[in-house]
Structure formats: structure tokens, C-alpha cells
Amino acid sequence: MNLSNSFSISSSALTAQRLRMDVISSNIANAETTRASVVDGKAVPYRRKMVVLSSESGSFNDALNQAMGGQGSAGQGVKVSAVQEDQTPFKTVYDPTNPDADSSGYVSMPNVDTVKEMVDMISASRSYEANVTALNASKSMLTKALQIGK
């Protein structure tokens, strides 16, 4: 693995974590949205979205062979495979004064748990910081290598 490869790996992770933070922010912003879309003439609450990450390159076997000095490809970073909706059921809250309440007085609320979203945001933020640190370490190594020739 060369230094330019480490730059591309770190940058792909930075991009993925930034998208993850954007999706989490959207979830938090819509935690009370009861009319996100209309399906069959009926308003449907916002549905939580999740980012699915996967490896850019080959299998675990390739990475293991590469680490053991054998044949195989080096890691290529991370990519966003999908942004999918969480299919957990909506929360129901008794609020007969809400215009979206059904005949029993219950309102379907989004399936967003703000505590879970904040934990995910902290995790994404720490991952982003770790990748910035790795990128800065690679940059520092490259700078030191260039100074050897002086």
C-alpha cells in the first residue's frame, strides 16, 4: 500500500461519514413530521433513513491474504451502498386535538428516536475525526519523506 492509496481510503471514508451525518441530521429535523408524504390520499409520517456502508474492494479473504504477505488486493476504502428507510412501525401518540389524529384520537408519529440518532451522530463524528487524523498522519509522512532528499 502506498501513501496515495491511504489518501484515497481516508477521503472515501470522510465522504461516507459526511453523508451519514447529513442523513442523521435529516432524521432529527423530521422527528416530529407527521405529513412527510401522501400515499393513497393519506398523509404518512416521515420514515427514518439509514446509511448502509460497504467495502470498495474485494472480500475479507483478499484483505487477509494481503496482510499476510500473499496475493490479494489492498483495501480501496468505503462506499455508500444504499440509503434505506427503516421499516420499524410508526409510534402512536394519543392527541385528539392534532389534525392528523384518527377517529380514536391517535396520531402516527415518525419512527425516529432522537437519542439513537444522537448516538449515531457522535459515532459518525468520531469516525470522521479518526479519518482526518489518519489523513494528516499520511500527509506528515509524505512531507517527511520529501524532506529526506534535501
C-alpha positions in Angstrom: 0.0 0.0 0.0 1.4 3.4 -1.0 0.7 6.8 0.6 -1.6 7.9 -2.3 -3.7 4.9 -1.6 -4.1 5.9 2.0 -5.2 9.4 0.9 -8.0 7.8 -1.3 -9.1 5.4 1.5 -9.3 8.3 4.1 -11.1 10.6 1.6 -13.7 7.9 0.8 -14.4 7.4 4.5 -14.7 11.1 5.0 -17.2 11.4 2.3 -19.2 8.4 3.6 -19.2 9.7 7.2 -20.3 13.2 6.0 -23.3 11.7 4.1 -24.1 9.6 7.2 -24.1 12.8 9.3 -26.3 14.6 6.8 -28.9 11.7 6.9 -28.8 11.7 10.7 -29.4 15.5 10.7 -32.4 15.0 8.4 -33.8 12.3 10.7 -33.5 14.6 13.7 -35.0 17.5 11.8 -38.1 15.4 10.8 -38.6 13.7 14.2 -42.0 15.4 14.5 -43.1 15.4 10.9 -46.4 13.7 10.6 -47.0 14.6 6.9 -43.9 13.7 5.0 -45.6 12.1 2.0 -49.1 11.2 0.8 -49.9 7.5 0.0 -53.3 6.6 -1.4 -54.6 10.1 -0.4 -53.5 9.7 3.2 -50.7 11.6 4.9 -47.8 9.3 6.0 -45.3 10.3 8.7 -41.6 10.7 8.0 -39.7 7.3 7.9 -36.2 7.2 9.4 -33.4 6.7 6.9 -30.2 4.8 7.4 -26.9 4.8 5.5 -25.5 1.4 4.5 -21.7 1.3 4.1 -19.7 -1.4 2.4 -16.1 -2.0 1.3 -15.0 -0.6 -2.0 -12.9 -3.6 -2.9 -12.7 -7.4 -2.6 -13.6 -9.8 0.1 -12.2 -10.4 3.5 -10.1 -13.3 2.1 -8.3 -10.8 -0.2 -7.6 -8.5 2.7 -6.3 -11.3 4.8 -4.0 -12.6 2.1 -2.7 -9.1 1.5 -2.0 -8.7 5.2 -0.2 -12.0 5.4 2.1 -11.0 2.5 0.3 -13.1 -0.1 -1.5 -12.3 -3.2 -4.6 -10.1 -2.9 -5.7 -6.6 -3.4 -5.1 -3.8 -0.8 -8.1 -2.0 0.6 -9.7 0.6 -1.5 -11.8 2.4 1.1 -15.5 2.5 1.8 -18.6 3.4 -0.2 -22.2 4.1 0.5 -24.2 1.1 -0.8 -27.6 2.5 -0.1 -29.7 4.9 1.9 -32.7 2.9 3.0 -35.7 3.5 5.1 -36.1 1.9 8.5 -39.2 -0.3 8.4 -39.9 -0.3 12.1 -43.5 0.7 12.8 -44.5 4.2 13.5 -45.1 5.4 17.1 -48.7 6.2 18.0 -49.4 9.0 20.4 -52.8 9.9 21.9 -53.5 13.5 20.9 -57.2 14.1 19.8 -56.5 17.8 19.2 -54.0 17.1 16.4 -55.4 17.5 12.9 -53.7 14.2 11.9 -55.4 12.2 14.6 -57.5 9.2 13.6 -61.1 8.6 14.8 -59.7 7.2 18.1 -57.6 10.3 18.7 -54.2 8.6 17.9 -51.6 10.2 15.7 -48.9 8.2 13.9 -45.5 9.7 14.6 -42.2 9.1 12.8 -40.1 6.1 13.8 -37.2 8.4 14.7 -35.7 8.1 18.2 -33.7 11.3 18.8 -31.5 9.6 21.5 -30.5 6.9 19.0 -29.9 9.5 16.3 -27.6 11.5 18.7 -25.6 8.4 19.5 -25.2 7.7 15.7 -24.2 11.3 15.2 -21.5 11.0 17.8 -20.3 7.8 16.3 -20.2 9.3 12.8 -18.4 12.4 14.1 -15.7 10.3 15.9 -15.2 8.2 12.7 -14.8 11.5 10.7 -12.3 12.8 13.2 -10.3 9.5 13.1 -10.1 9.7 9.3 -9.0 13.3 9.4 -6.2 12.2 11.9 -5.2 9.3 9.5 -5.2 11.7 6.6 -3.0 14.2 8.5 -0.6 11.4 9.5 -0.2 10.3 5.9 0.4 13.9 4.8 3.0 14.2 7.5 4.8 11.0 6.4 4.8 12.2 2.8 6.2 15.6 3.8 9.0 13.9 5.9 9.8 11.6 3.0 10.2 14.5 0.7 12.5 16.3 3.2 14.9 13.3 3.2 16.0 14.1 -0.3 17.1 17.7 0.6 
